[in-house]
Amino acid sequence: MTTYQYILHTREQNEIKQKEQQRKKIEKQQLKIKKQHQKDQKEQQKLQKQVENLNLQKVQQQQKQNQQQASLEVTQIKNQIIPIENYNLNEVKQNYIKNNSKQSENNDSENKQEEEDGKIGELFQKKPERIQDPSLGKDIQLQKASLFQQQQLQQLYQQQQKYQHQKMKSDKKIYDKPVLESLEEIESKVFEKSTDMKQKEIRFQK
């Protein structure tokens, strides 16, 4: 091997060695970048999960508050409906007993009790238009009770419509399907109760 050939060989080997070193250096940098990228991804996922958990807690808390508020309003409506439902019947019964107490004094105690019980039962079973016998009480009492009940039912109906409108707006923003189904079930019961009361009112007006 001549001196020139030796020099060329040596230069070639040095170039190969330098390239190999550069390749290893680049691979090392790439590996470092890859590890850093994986670390950043894990950190980002961790932060994302924390944000989701925080948002979920806020949503669940808001749902719980809204559901409690809805239940409270439904309870208030029920508490208003029940006295109205019982008002008319109790008023009619008391007026009937009061108006017929003097007329029943001459009867035997047993006949008196049976007659009053029978007439009271018949009074609640008959339609209002059939209650025209003066001995069963004053029709004006029925009319007053019916008017009061109609006014109360109208107020309750307006309150219920306002509540349903507000709740529908809130549902679109926050409620999920299970909560909606629960509230709809509660509202359905209240609506059926209100409808039943309105039908009773119509029958009394007849």
Secondary structure by P-SEA (a helix, b strand, c coil): ccaaaaaaaaaaaaaaaaaaaaaaaaaaaaaaaaaaaaaaaaaaaaaaaaaaaaaaaaaaaaaaaaaaaaaaaaaaaaaaaaaaaaaaaaaaaaaaaaaaccccccccaaaaaaaaaaaaaaaaacccccccccccccaaaaaaaaaaaaaaaaaaaaaaaaaaaaaaaaaaccccaaaaaaaaaaaaaaaaaaaaaaaaaaaaac
